[in-house]
Amino acid sequence: MPNLILTMKNLLFLFLLFFSYMVKGQKIFSVKYESRADVKVFVVDYESRADLLVYKVKYQSMVDKNEGKWFFVDYESLADKKIFFVDYESRADLKIFFVDYESRAGWRENSKKHLLY
Protein backbone atom coordinates (compact mmCIF):
# COMPACT_ATOMS: atom_id res chain seq x y z
CA MET A 1 0.00 0.00 0.00
CA PRO A 2 2.79 2.56 0.75
CA ASN A 3 4.24 1.99 -2.75
CA LEU A 4 0.87 2.78 -4.28
CA ILE A 5 0.72 6.11 -2.40
CA LEU A 6 4.24 6.95 -3.48
CA THR A 7 3.31 6.18 -7.08
CA MET A 8 0.20 8.36 -6.84
CA LYS A 9 2.31 11.23 -5.49
CA ASN A 10 4.75 10.82 -8.37
CA LEU A 11 1.90 10.83 -10.89
CA LEU A 12 0.41 13.92 -9.32
CA PHE A 13 3.80 15.66 -9.41
CA LEU A 14 4.29 14.76 -13.08
CA PHE A 15 0.78 15.96 -13.94
CA LEU A 16 1.35 19.30 -12.19
CA LEU A 17 4.72 19.69 -13.86
CA PHE A 18 3.22 18.98 -17.28
CA PHE A 19 0.26 21.31 -16.64
CA SER A 20 2.54 24.17 -15.57
CA TYR A 21 4.54 23.72 -18.79
CA MET A 22 1.37 23.88 -20.87
CA VAL A 23 0.26 27.28 -19.55
CA LYS A 24 3.69 28.87 -19.29
CA GLY A 25 3.97 32.25 -20.94
CA GLN A 26 0.33 33.16 -20.75
CA LYS A 27 0.02 34.80 -17.34
CA ILE A 28 1.19 38.33 -18.06
CA PHE A 29 2.09 41.26 -15.85
CA SER A 30 2.71 44.74 -17.23
CA VAL A 31 5.67 46.34 -15.44
CA LYS A 32 6.28 50.07 -15.02
CA TYR A 33 9.96 49.99 -15.90
CA GLU A 34 11.56 48.62 -19.05
CA SER A 35 14.49 47.17 -17.11
CA ARG A 36 12.13 44.82 -15.20
CA ALA A 37 10.55 43.33 -18.33
CA ASP A 38 11.18 39.97 -19.93
CA VAL A 39 9.74 41.20 -23.22
CA LYS A 40 9.27 44.69 -24.68
CA VAL A 41 5.94 44.93 -26.51
CA PHE A 42 4.51 47.40 -29.00
CA VAL A 43 0.82 47.46 -29.91
CA VAL A 44 0.44 47.96 -33.66
CA ASP A 45 -2.51 49.62 -35.39
CA TYR A 46 -3.05 46.90 -37.96
CA GLU A 47 -3.36 43.15 -37.58
CA SER A 48 -1.13 42.56 -40.59
CA ARG A 49 1.83 44.26 -38.86
CA ALA A 50 1.68 42.10 -35.71
CA ASP A 51 3.85 39.16 -34.73
CA LEU A 52 1.15 37.92 -32.36
CA LEU A 53 -2.61 38.41 -32.26
CA VAL A 54 -3.61 38.60 -28.58
CA TYR A 55 -6.96 37.91 -26.99
CA LYS A 56 -7.35 38.96 -23.35
CA VAL A 57 -9.14 36.18 -21.48
CA LYS A 58 -11.28 36.84 -18.42
CA TYR A 59 -10.16 33.85 -16.38
CA GLN A 60 -6.74 32.30 -15.78
CA SER A 61 -8.13 28.85 -16.56
CA MET A 62 -8.79 29.98 -20.16
CA VAL A 63 -5.13 30.29 -21.13
CA ASP A 64 -3.99 27.58 -23.50
CA LYS A 65 -0.34 26.93 -24.32
CA ASN A 66 1.43 29.73 -26.17
CA GLU A 67 -1.36 30.66 -28.55
CA GLY A 68 -1.97 34.33 -27.85
CA LYS A 69 -4.54 34.03 -25.08
CA TRP A 70 -3.28 36.27 -22.29
CA PHE A 71 -4.47 36.62 -18.72
CA PHE A 72 -3.20 39.77 -17.01
CA VAL A 73 -2.40 39.04 -13.37
CA ASP A 74 -2.51 41.65 -10.61
CA TYR A 75 0.83 40.78 -9.05
CA GLU A 76 4.26 40.45 -10.64
CA SER A 77 5.03 37.30 -8.64
CA LEU A 78 2.11 35.45 -10.28
CA ALA A 79 3.24 36.15 -13.85
CA ASP A 80 4.98 33.79 -16.21
CA LYS A 81 6.17 36.76 -18.28
CA LYS A 82 6.62 40.42 -17.45
CA ILE A 83 6.08 42.83 -20.32
CA PHE A 84 6.73 46.50 -20.86
CA PHE A 85 4.75 48.48 -23.44
CA VAL A 86 7.19 50.61 -25.44
CA ASP A 87 6.26 53.82 -27.26
CA TYR A 88 8.15 53.06 -30.47
CA GLU A 89 7.91 50.00 -32.69
CA SER A 90 11.67 49.96 -33.23
CA ARG A 91 12.28 49.38 -29.51
CA ALA A 92 9.99 46.32 -29.30
CA ASP A 93 10.92 42.66 -29.10
CA LEU A 94 7.37 41.71 -30.01
CA LYS A 95 4.60 43.48 -31.95
CA ILE A 96 1.07 42.59 -30.91
CA PHE A 97 -2.47 43.40 -31.98
CA PHE A 98 -5.42 42.89 -29.62
CA VAL A 99 -8.27 40.97 -31.25
CA ASP A 100 -11.93 40.88 -30.22
CA TYR A 101 -12.48 37.17 -30.71
CA GLU A 102 -10.70 34.25 -29.07
CA SER A 103 -10.61 32.30 -32.32
CA ARG A 104 -8.50 35.05 -33.95
CA ALA A 105 -5.66 34.77 -31.41
CA GLY A 106 -2.39 33.24 -32.54
CA TRP A 107 1.07 33.71 -33.94
CA ARG A 108 1.66 35.37 -37.28
CA GLU A 109 5.45 35.24 -36.90
CA ASN A 110 6.58 31.89 -35.49
CA SER A 111 10.19 32.98 -35.11
CA LYS A 112 9.14 35.10 -32.10
CA LYS A 113 7.41 32.29 -30.19
CA HIS A 114 10.44 31.68 -28.01
CA LEU A 115 9.92 35.08 -26.35
CA LEU A 116 6.93 33.76 -24.40
CA TYR A 117 8.26 30.31 -23.42
NUTI-440388 format. One line per field, with one value per residue: residue number from 1; residue in three letters; x, y, z of N, C-alpha, C, CB in turn. Coordinates in Angstrom, 1 decimal. Each point is the difference from the previous one (the first is absolute). Glycine has a CB too. Example, Ala and Ser with C-alpha at 12.3 -4.5 7.8 and 13.67 -1.06 7.14 Angstrom:
2
nr	c(1|2)
rest	c(Ala|Ser)
n.X	c(13.2|1.5)
n.Y	c(-5.7|2.3)
n.Z	c(7.8|-1.9)
ca.X	c(-0.9|0.9)
ca.Y	c(1.2|1.1)
ca.Z	c(0.0|0.0)
c.X	c(0.9|-0.8)
c.Y	c(1.2|1.1)
c.Z	c(0.0|0.8)
cb.X	c(-1.9|1.2)
cb.Y	c(-1.2|-0.6)
cb.Z	c(1.2|-2.2)
//
This chain:
117
nr	c(1|2|3|4|5|6|7|8|9|10|11|12|13|14|15|16|17|18|19|20|21|22|23|24|25|26|27|28|29|30|31|32|33|34|35|36|37|38|39|40|41|42|43|44|45|46|47|48|49|50|51|52|53|54|55|56|57|58|59|60|61|62|63|64|65|66|67|68|69|70|71|72|73|74|75|76|77|78|79|80|81|82|83|84|85|86|87|88|89|90|91|92|93|94|95|96|97|98|99|100|101|102|103|104|105|106|107|108|109|110|111|112|113|114|115|116|117)
rest	c(Met|Pro|Asn|Leu|Ile|Leu|Thr|Met|Lys|Asn|Leu|Leu|Phe|Leu|Phe|Leu|Leu|Phe|Phe|Ser|Tyr|Met|Val|Lys|Gly|Gln|Lys|Ile|Phe|Ser|Val|Lys|Tyr|Glu|Ser|Arg|Ala|Asp|Val|Lys|Val|Phe|Val|Val|Asp|Tyr|Glu|Ser|Arg|Ala|Asp|Leu|Leu|Val|Tyr|Lys|Val|Lys|Tyr|Gln|Ser|Met|Val|Asp|Lys|Asn|Glu|Gly|Lys|Trp|Phe|Phe|Val|Asp|Tyr|Glu|Ser|Leu|Ala|Asp|Lys|Lys|Ile|Phe|Phe|Val|Asp|Tyr|Glu|Ser|Arg|Ala|Asp|Leu|Lys|Ile|Phe|Phe|Val|Asp|Tyr|Glu|Ser|Arg|Ala|Gly|Trp|Arg|Glu|Asn|Ser|Lys|Lys|His|Leu|Leu|Tyr)
n.X	c(0.8|2.9|-0.2|-2.8|1.2|2.4|-1.9|-1.7|2.7|0.8|-2.8|0.1|2.8|-1.0|-2.5|1.7|2.1|-2.2|-1.3|2.7|0.3|-2.9|0.6|3.3|-1.1|-2.9|1.0|0.3|1.3|-0.6|3.2|-0.9|2.5|0.1|1.2|-2.7|0.1|0.6|-0.4|1.1|-3.3|0.3|-3.4|0.8|-2.2|-0.1|-0.9|2.5|1.9|-0.5|2.8|-3.1|-3.0|0.2|-2.9|0.5|-0.6|-2.1|2.3|3.3|-1.8|0.8|3.3|-0.3|3.4|1.2|-3.6|0.9|-1.1|1.5|-1.3|0.9|1.3|-1.2|3.2|2.4|-0.8|-2.0|2.4|0.4|1.1|0.8|-1.7|1.7|-2.9|3.0|-1.5|1.1|-1.7|3.0|-0.8|-1.3|1.9|-2.7|-1.1|-2.5|-2.1|-1.5|-1.3|-2.7|0.9|1.5|0.3|2.4|2.0|2.4|2.8|-0.7|2.8|-0.1|2.3|-1.8|-0.3|2.6|-1.9|-1.6|2.5)
n.Y	c(-1.2|1.4|-0.6|1.5|2.7|0.0|0.0|2.5|1.7|-0.6|0.9|2.8|0.6|-0.5|2.0|2.5|-0.3|0.2|2.5|1.7|-0.7|1.2|3.0|0.5|3.1|0.9|1.8|3.0|1.2|2.6|0.0|2.9|-1.2|-0.6|-1.5|-2.1|-1.2|-3.1|2.2|3.1|-0.6|2.0|-0.2|-0.5|2.2|-3.2|-2.7|0.7|0.8|-3.1|-1.4|-0.5|0.3|1.0|-1.7|2.2|-3.3|1.6|-2.1|0.2|-2.0|1.7|-0.9|-1.9|-0.2|2.4|0.8|3.4|-0.8|2.9|-1.3|3.4|-2.0|2.4|-1.0|0.9|-2.8|-0.7|0.3|-2.9|3.0|2.4|1.2|2.5|0.8|0.6|2.8|-2.1|-2.5|0.4|-1.3|-3.0|-2.3|0.5|1.9|-0.7|0.6|0.2|-2.4|1.3|-3.2|-1.5|-0.2|2.4|-1.8|-0.3|0.9|2.3|-1.5|-3.6|2.2|0.7|-3.3|1.0|2.5|-2.4|-2.4)
n.Z	c(0.0|-0.4|-3.1|-0.2|1.2|-2.0|-2.4|1.0|0.2|-3.0|-1.1|1.4|-1.2|-2.9|0.3|0.8|-2.4|-2.2|1.2|-0.2|-3.1|-0.5|1.0|-1.1|-0.7|1.7|2.6|-1.8|2.7|-2.1|1.5|0.6|-1.8|-3.3|2.5|0.3|-3.3|0.3|-2.2|-0.6|-0.5|-2.6|0.7|-3.4|-0.3|-0.9|1.6|-1.8|2.7|1.7|0.1|0.7|-1.5|3.4|0.2|2.7|0.7|1.7|1.0|0.6|-1.7|-2.8|0.1|-2.6|0.8|-0.2|-1.0|0.8|3.2|1.5|2.8|0.2|2.7|1.5|-0.2|-2.2|1.3|-2.6|-2.4|-1.2|-0.4|2.0|-2.8|0.4|-1.7|-1.7|-0.3|-2.4|-1.5|1.0|3.0|-1.2|1.1|-1.7|-2.5|2.3|-2.2|3.1|-2.1|1.0|0.1|2.5|-3.2|0.0|2.0|-2.2|0.2|-2.3|0.9|0.3|0.6|2.8|1.1|1.6|1.2|1.7|0.9)
ca.X	c(-0.8|0.8|0.5|-1.0|-0.1|1.1|-0.3|-1.0|0.6|0.9|-0.9|-0.5|1.1|0.2|-1.1|0.1|1.1|-0.5|-1.0|0.6|0.7|-1.0|-0.5|1.1|0.1|-1.3|-0.4|0.8|0.0|0.5|0.9|0.1|1.4|0.6|1.1|-0.6|-0.8|0.6|-0.3|-0.5|-1.2|-0.6|-1.3|-0.1|-1.3|-0.5|0.2|1.0|1.3|0.3|0.6|-0.9|-1.3|-0.2|-1.4|0.0|-1.0|-0.6|0.3|1.3|-0.2|-0.3|1.3|0.2|1.4|0.6|-0.8|-0.5|-1.0|0.7|-0.7|0.8|-0.1|0.1|1.2|1.2|0.4|-0.9|0.1|1.0|0.8|-0.2|0.2|0.0|-0.5|0.9|-0.6|0.4|0.1|1.4|0.6|-0.7|0.4|-1.2|-1.1|-1.2|-1.3|-1.1|-1.2|-1.2|-0.5|1.0|0.4|0.9|1.3|1.0|1.3|0.2|1.5|0.5|1.4|-0.1|-0.7|0.8|-0.1|-1.0|0.2)
ca.Y	c(1.2|1.2|0.2|0.6|1.4|0.6|0.1|1.1|1.3|0.2|0.3|1.3|1.0|0.1|0.7|1.4|0.5|0.1|1.1|1.3|0.2|0.3|1.4|1.0|1.0|0.6|0.9|1.2|1.2|1.1|0.7|1.5|0.4|-0.9|-0.8|-1.1|-0.8|-1.1|0.3|1.4|-0.2|1.2|-0.3|0.6|0.4|-0.9|-1.4|-0.5|0.4|-0.6|-1.3|-0.8|0.5|-0.3|0.1|0.1|-0.9|0.5|-0.9|-0.7|-1.4|0.1|0.1|-1.3|-0.1|1.2|0.3|1.3|0.2|0.6|0.4|1.0|-0.2|1.2|0.1|-0.5|-1.3|-1.1|0.0|-0.8|1.0|1.4|0.7|1.5|0.6|1.1|1.0|0.0|-1.3|-0.4|-0.4|-1.2|-1.3|-0.7|0.9|-0.7|0.6|-0.6|-0.4|0.0|-1.3|-1.0|-0.8|0.7|0.1|-1.0|0.5|0.3|-0.1|-1.1|0.2|0.7|-0.8|-0.3|1.1|-0.2|-1.3)
ca.Z	c(0.0|-0.1|-1.3|-0.8|0.4|-0.6|-1.5|-0.2|0.2|-1.2|-1.1|0.3|-0.3|-1.5|-0.5|0.3|-0.8|-1.4|-0.1|0.1|-1.3|-1.1|0.1|0.2|-0.9|-0.2|1.1|-0.4|0.8|-0.6|1.0|-0.2|-0.4|-1.0|0.5|0.7|-0.9|-0.7|-1.4|-0.3|-0.9|-0.6|-0.5|-1.4|-0.4|-1.0|0.2|-0.9|0.4|1.3|0.2|0.8|0.2|1.4|0.5|1.5|0.6|1.3|1.1|-0.2|-0.5|-1.5|-0.7|-0.6|-0.6|-0.4|-1.1|0.0|0.9|1.1|1.2|0.7|1.4|0.8|0.8|-0.7|0.5|-0.6|-1.5|-0.7|-0.8|0.3|-1.2|0.0|-1.2|-0.4|-0.8|-1.4|-0.6|-0.1|1.3|0.4|-0.3|-0.5|-0.5|0.2|-0.4|0.8|-0.7|0.8|0.1|0.4|-1.1|-0.9|0.7|-0.4|-0.5|-1.4|-0.2|0.9|0.5|1.3|1.0|1.1|1.0|1.0|0.7)
c.X	c(0.9|0.6|-1.0|-0.2|1.2|-0.1|-1.0|0.6|0.9|-0.9|-0.6|1.1|0.2|-1.1|0.1|1.2|-0.4|-1.0|0.6|0.8|-1.0|-0.5|1.1|0.0|-1.3|-0.5|1.0|-0.2|0.7|0.8|0.1|1.3|0.5|1.0|-0.5|-0.7|0.8|-0.1|-0.5|-1.0|-0.4|-1.3|-0.1|-1.4|-0.7|0.4|1.2|1.4|0.5|0.7|-0.9|-1.4|-0.4|-1.5|0.2|-1.1|-0.5|0.5|1.4|-0.2|-0.2|1.3|0.3|1.3|0.5|-0.6|-0.6|-1.1|0.6|-0.9|0.9|-0.2|0.2|1.3|1.2|0.4|-0.8|0.2|1.1|0.9|-0.4|0.3|0.0|-0.4|0.8|-0.8|0.3|0.2|1.4|0.6|-0.6|0.7|-1.1|-1.1|-1.3|-1.2|-1.0|-1.2|-1.2|-0.6|1.1|0.5|1.0|1.4|1.0|1.2|-0.1|1.4|0.5|1.4|0.1|-0.6|0.9|0.0|-0.9|0.1|0.8)
c.Y	c(1.3|0.2|0.6|1.5|0.8|0.2|1.1|1.4|0.4|0.4|1.4|1.1|0.1|0.7|1.5|0.6|0.2|1.1|1.4|0.3|0.5|1.4|1.0|1.0|0.7|0.8|1.2|1.1|1.1|0.8|1.5|0.4|-1.0|-1.0|-1.3|-1.0|-1.1|0.3|1.4|-0.2|1.4|-0.4|0.7|0.3|-1.0|-1.4|-0.6|0.3|-0.7|-1.3|-1.0|0.7|-0.5|0.2|0.0|-0.9|0.5|-0.8|-0.8|-1.4|0.0|0.1|-1.4|0.0|1.4|0.5|1.3|0.4|0.4|0.3|1.0|-0.2|1.4|0.2|-0.6|-1.4|-1.1|-0.1|-1.0|0.9|1.4|0.8|1.5|0.5|1.2|1.0|0.0|-1.5|-0.5|-0.5|-1.3|-1.3|-0.7|1.0|-0.8|0.8|-0.7|-0.3|-0.2|-1.4|-1.0|-0.9|0.7|0.1|-1.0|0.7|0.2|-0.2|-1.0|0.2|0.7|-0.8|-0.2|1.1|-0.3|-1.4|0.2)
c.Z	c(0.0|-1.3|-1.0|0.3|-0.6|-1.5|-0.3|0.1|-1.2|-1.2|0.1|-0.3|-1.5|-0.7|0.2|-0.8|-1.4|-0.2|0.0|-1.2|-1.1|0.1|0.2|-1.1|-0.3|1.1|-0.1|1.1|-0.7|1.0|-0.4|-0.6|-1.0|0.4|0.7|-0.9|-0.6|-1.5|-0.2|-1.1|-0.6|-0.6|-1.4|-0.3|-0.9|0.3|-0.9|0.4|1.3|-0.2|0.6|0.2|1.4|0.3|1.5|0.5|1.4|1.2|-0.3|-0.6|-1.5|-0.8|-0.6|-0.8|-0.3|-1.3|-0.1|0.9|1.3|1.2|0.7|1.5|0.7|0.7|-0.9|0.3|-0.6|-1.5|-0.4|-0.8|0.4|-1.2|0.3|-1.3|-0.4|-0.9|-1.4|-0.4|-0.1|1.3|0.5|-0.4|-0.7|-0.4|0.2|-0.5|0.8|-0.9|0.9|0.2|0.3|-1.1|-0.9|0.6|-0.6|-0.6|-1.5|-0.4|1.0|0.6|1.3|1.1|1.2|1.1|1.1|0.6|1.2)
cb.X	c(-1.8|0.5|1.5|-1.1|-1.2|1.4|0.6|-1.8|-0.1|1.7|-0.5|-1.6|1.1|1.2|-1.4|-1.0|1.6|0.4|-1.7|0.2|1.8|-0.7|-2.1|1.3|1.8|-0.4|-0.9|-0.2|0.0|-1.9|1.3|-1.5|0.4|-0.4|1.4|-0.2|-1.3|-0.7|-0.5|2.1|-0.7|2.3|-1.0|2.0|0.8|-0.1|-2.4|-1.7|-0.4|-2.0|2.3|1.9|-0.6|2.4|-1.1|1.0|1.0|-2.0|-2.5|0.8|-1.0|-2.2|0.9|-2.4|-0.6|2.2|-0.4|0.7|-1.6|1.7|-1.3|-0.2|0.8|-2.4|-1.3|0.7|0.8|-1.6|-0.7|-1.6|0.2|0.7|-1.1|1.9|-2.3|2.0|0.0|1.2|-2.0|0.2|0.3|-2.1|1.5|0.5|1.5|1.0|0.7|0.8|1.5|-0.4|-1.8|-1.1|-2.2|-1.9|-1.1|-1.8|1.2|-1.9|0.2|-1.5|0.7|-0.1|-1.3|1.5|0.5|-1.4|-0.2)
cb.Y	c(-1.3|-0.4|-1.9|-2.3|-0.6|-1.0|-2.5|-1.6|-0.4|-1.6|-2.4|-0.9|-0.6|-2.2|-2.1|-0.4|-1.2|-2.4|-1.5|-0.3|-1.8|-2.4|-0.9|-1.8|-1.2|-1.9|-1.9|-0.5|-1.4|0.1|-2.1|0.3|1.1|1.9|2.1|1.5|2.0|-1.6|-2.4|1.2|-2.1|1.0|-0.3|-1.3|2.4|1.8|-0.2|0.2|2.2|1.1|1.0|-1.0|0.0|0.7|-1.2|2.3|-2.0|0.9|-0.3|1.3|-0.6|1.0|1.9|-0.4|-2.2|-0.6|-2.4|-0.1|-1.6|0.9|-2.2|1.6|-2.4|-0.1|-0.2|2.4|1.0|0.5|2.4|-1.9|-1.6|-0.3|-1.8|0.1|-0.8|-1.6|1.4|2.2|0.5|1.6|2.4|1.3|-0.1|-2.0|1.3|-1.2|0.6|1.2|-1.2|2.2|0.6|-0.1|-1.1|1.4|0.7|-1.6|-1.1|1.6|2.4|-1.5|0.0|2.1|-1.1|-1.3|1.6|1.6|-1.2)
cb.Z	c(1.2|2.3|0.4|0.0|2.1|1.8|-0.2|0.8|2.5|0.9|-0.2|1.7|2.2|0.1|0.4|2.3|1.6|-0.2|1.1|2.4|0.6|0.1|1.0|1.1|-1.0|-1.4|1.5|-2.4|2.1|-1.7|0.4|1.9|2.2|-1.5|0.2|2.0|-0.6|1.8|-0.4|0.7|1.3|-0.5|2.4|-0.7|0.2|-1.7|0.6|-1.8|-1.1|0.9|0.2|1.2|-2.5|0.6|-2.0|0.0|-1.3|-1.3|0.5|2.0|2.2|0.5|1.4|-0.2|-1.0|1.1|0.0|-2.3|-1.1|-1.6|0.1|-2.0|-0.2|0.3|2.2|-0.1|2.1|1.8|0.0|-0.1|-1.9|2.4|-1.3|1.7|0.5|0.1|2.0|0.3|-1.3|-1.9|0.5|-0.2|2.0|1.4|-1.6|2.0|-2.3|2.1|-1.7|-0.9|-1.6|2.2|0.1|-0.7|2.1|-0.5|1.8|0.1|-0.8|-1.3|-2.4|-1.3|-1.7|-1.6|-1.9|-1.2|-2.2)
//
